[in-house]
Each structure stands twice: as structure tokens, then as C-alpha cells.
Amino acid sequence: MGWNAYNWWSESASSVPYEEATMSKIDKKGDDTSPQPALAKGIPSDLKHNRGDMIATLSIHRLKKNLEVVYGADADSLEKGVGSYIEDNDPQTKDKTVKPGETGHVVLSGHRDTKFKGMGELKVGDRLIIDYNNHYFIYQVRKTWVTPKEDRKVIVTKDKPILTLVTCYPFNMLGSAPKRYIIESELIEIQNK
């Protein structure tokens, strides 16, 4: 029990401190929840990462959180931060996911009781900002839903820049949760850092 408490504490404590300054760099449109037109294309990235590398920061203004994004969504990576599903030999994700800001499907996963605590408070229209590769990629939440954890139709190829956040559901359940909470957003703006 002590080990589990320590793991929970270390995962919770490893978030980047939230600063209002991050949002002010992004032009303070973060409070505007009116629908914004989506961008048809993102920016290709030739950056190479190793599993477990810290690659980006995800800022969620509504939750006052800045979260480190780790390359990979395996158990070790999720202990370090929010996990980014990657293209590798896993047939579930092969050729279906891309890096932040690219045209295609960015899928981030986090534990509901640590990194992604409070995700149920996000609303359609909220903005999610990824700081990656000297750019701010600004996504706007379009929809949320709950699906069984076996549903593999969440991680699919997309032809436009989409960000999907995945966490366990129900949020207040002890132990392994039988469902997943999905938040899908579209890229609406790219700003140079």
C-alpha cells in the first residue's frame, strides 16, 4: 500500500507548474470557447525520439495544468508524464498516430487519478495547447464520449490534425476501470514560439 501511495504521489508531483504566463504567450484567446475553424494541415516534423523521452508540454487552461508529454504510452512512460502513442511494431497503433502538430492523429494517454485528474471538467470549445518543436499547437475540444476499454476504433488514422486525450473511466472508481473517457479536439492555430 505504501508503494502504491508513493507511485501516486510521484506521478502527481511531476507535473510542470502551471503559470498564467504560458497562456498570455498564446494571445489570451484561451478563454474563447466559441467554435473556431480547424486547420486542414499541420506541420511535418523530422524530429526523432526514443521511448520515454520528454518531448512536449500539454497546457490545459481550464484545469490550470501544464503536463509533460512523454514519447510512448507504456507503463514506464506513463509514470513520467502523459504518454504519446507512437508508431512502432504494435499493430494497434502502427501508422495510425503522428507527433504533435502534424497532419494526422495525435493520441495522448494519462492516468485519471494523477496526470489527467479533472479531465471530466473539460468542455466543448476549451483549448489544449501543445508546446512542441518550437511551436505552440492550439487545439479546440470538439467532443467527448465514453467507450469500453476494448474499443480500438479510438486510435485510427485521421486525414487532418486531430488530438485525442484518453483516460480511464469512471473517474472515481478504485482499481482498474472498465471504460475509457475520450476527448477529441482539432488543430485551430499554430504559433511560432
N, C-alpha and C positions, 0 to 999 in steps of 0.2 A: 504494500500500500504506500509506503514511504517512497519507493522508487517511482511509482506512478505519479505521486504528488510532485516529485522533483521534475519529472519529464514535463508535466503540465505547466509547471512554473517556468521552466527554461524555455519552452516553446512560446509561452505568453510573453515572456520578458524580452525576447529577441526582436521585437518589432522596432522599427526606426521611429524615434519620437516625432509625433505629428506637429507640424508648425504651420500656422496660418500663412507664413511667408511662401510656402510651396504653392498655395492656391493663388496668391497675389501675382506670382510669376506667370500664371496661366490666364491672366486677363480677367479674373474675378467673374467670369461667366459661369462659374461652377454652381451658382445658386439658381441659374435659369433652367427650369425643368421643362420648358416648352420644347416640343419636338424640333430637332434640328436635322437638316438633310444629311444623309450619310454620304461618305466619300466612296467612290467606286473603286479606288485603288489605294493601297498603302505604299510603303517604301521598302524595296527589297533590301535584305541585309546579308552581307557575306561574312559576318562575324561567326566564329566557331567557338563553341562552348563545350566544356566537359560536364558530365553529370555531377551535380552537387555545387556547381559554380553559382555565386550570386550574380545575376545578370541584369536585374532591373528593380525598380521600386513601383509598387502599386499604391496610389493615393486615393482614398475614399473620403471625400469631404463630409458627407452626411454622418459617417461614423468617426470622424476625426482620427483616421488611421493612415499611416504610411507603412506598408508592408514590403519586406524584401522578397523578391521573386528568385527562386532557385531553379536551375535547369534540371528538370527531372521531377517526376511525381511519385517516386518510390518512397518507402518508409523513411530511409535516411535523409532524403532531400526534404520531405515534409517536416522533419524535426528542425531543420534550419530555417524554413520560411514557407511561403506559398509556392507550391510546386507547379512548374510549367510542363505540361505533357509534351513529349518530344518525339520526333520521328526516329525510330530505331527498329530493332527487329521484332518489336511487339506488333502482331498483326492487327491489334485493336486500334493502334494509333499510326501505323506506317502510312506515310503520305497523306495524312488527314489533318495534321497540325503544322503551324508555322510559328516563327518567332514574333514577338510583339511588333505591331505596326505594319507587318507585311500583309499583302493581299492573301486572304485565306482565314483559317480558323485558329485563333489563339485560345487555348484551354488552360485555365489555372484552377488548381485544386487546393483546398486548405481544410484544416480540422475545424469543426463547428464550435468547439469549446475553447479554442485558442486563437489562431490567426483570423479565422472567419467568424468569430463570435459577433453576433449582431447583424448578420447578413440578411435576416428576415426583415430588417428595418428599411432596406433599400427600396426605393420606389421607381416606377417607370419615369424616365426623364432625368434621373440622377446621373451625374458624370463620374466616370472612373478614369484616372489618369495614369498612364504608364510612362515612367521616365526610363528610356532605353536608347542606347546608341546615339547620344547627343540630341535627342528629340523628346518632346512631350507628345504622346499619342493620347488623344482625348476621345473616349468612347462615351456613348449615352445609352443607358439601360432602356431596352425596348420591351422586354417581357420577362416574367419569372414563372416557374412551374415546378411541380414535384413529380418525380418519376421513380420507379423501382430501381434499386441499385444495379440490377442485371441489365438495365436498358442501355444498350451500346449504340443507340441511334443518336446519342448526345454528341459523341465525338465523330463528326462526319466532315467531309470535305466541304468547304464553302468557297464561293467564287467572288466574294467581296470581303473586306476586312471586318471580321466578327471577333468579339471577345466573349468567351463564356466562362463564368465562375461556377465551380461545382463544390458543394459541401454536403455533409450528411444531414439527414432529416428523419425524425423531428429533432428540433434544436435542443430540447430539454431532456431527451432520453438518455438514460445511463447505459453504457455499454455500446455494442455495435448497433448502428441504426439501419433499418431495413430499406430506407428510401434515400433519394438524393434531391437536394434543392438546387435548381438551375437558375442562373441569372444570365440572360443573353443581352449583349449590347453591340452597337455598331460604331465604327470609327467615324467621327464627325469633323475632326480637325487634327492637324499636325502642326506643331510649333517647334522651331529650332530652339535649342537650349541656350 
